[in-house]
């Protein structure tokens, strides 16, 4: 999978674990984002933060063995 970075205010295209790359004020880290959410701005580096999908992850509610109750 080729890496493609996403910017704040874009819509999250797929649910999964994303690497967050800040503008030098902290090390990269991973977060979980859900499809349809909006990539957020950083409180420190604002819109210079970037997000890269590391791997897709589906909601447990999409799995037939774990129906919503």
Buried (B, 14 or more C-beta within 10 A) or exposed (E): EEEEBBEBEEEBEBBBBBBBBBEEEEEEEEEEBEEEEEBBBBEEBEEBBBBBBBEEBEEEEEEEEEEEE
